[in-house]
Amino acid sequence: MSVQTKKRQRTCIGCAATQQKGALHRIVRTGEGEVAFDPTGRISGRGAYVCSTDCLAAARKTRKLERALRCKVTDEDYERVLRELALAEAPGKNEE
């Protein structure tokens, strides 16, 4: 007899859609206070999830990312995370 366990759902901070962890992109505030994109989903620190770059842009407008990570997110942090997230969404394209 096998026991099935339910996988925990994560919620996108941009559009509030719930999906499994692997379907969303994680943004993390590390122990040093840096904000970074977490492609593996395993970096230690406080995390927030987004579906896409559009949801990250929506979370930026409403400052939801700052509230989720409980820290100030600079414009440079947003730009860097957006670039990294765009590369992760389009794995067939090469970085220029």
Secondary structure as UniProt FT lines:
FT   STRAND          9..12
FT   TURN            13..15
FT   STRAND          18..20
FT   HELIX           21..23
FT   STRAND          25..29
FT   TURN            31..32
FT   STRAND          35..38
FT   STRAND          46..50
FT   HELIX           53..61
FT   TURN            62..63
FT   HELIX           64..69
FT   HELIX           75..89
FT   TURN            91..92
//
